[in-house]
Amino acid sequence: MKYQRVYEDELTIETWSFDTDKFRNGPISVDIKYKAGAEKKIKQLAKEAKQEKKTARQMKKINERNKWKLD
């Protein structure tokens, strides 16, 4: 039995193709198409994630220093 499922989010449209006669446990192919402006948004999200990690490391370092001062 052949069928397709289409999943869409803010950045991509994914088409999953299934063929249960060939493979029962998942899709036999996945086609991913990016919407206009998706590359810019992905880069922006990566930059924000990097900044959050940097801030978390800095806060951890500050908290560790303050911990020693309080003891």
Steps between C-alpha positions, in 0.01 A plus 500: 500500500642837397413831660649840587479730798577871485625686807531877498649739754619861488824414316444182298258279312586130536348226285541150643444216252405159635481161328402228746573229241870600497555621857251477788682704767523847349519715189693393193580863418465847648497814285574824690429836338594822676272800486620844393702664777559173684880518470508842665271383781709185561817709526326739740382211722851352503647836599245540782572149630874570498444824693282321758770237557763772537287688754433179695875424518573854618231484768629164621850643527375805694295282735798274568716803585233640732463164667866506604468857631202406717671199659 
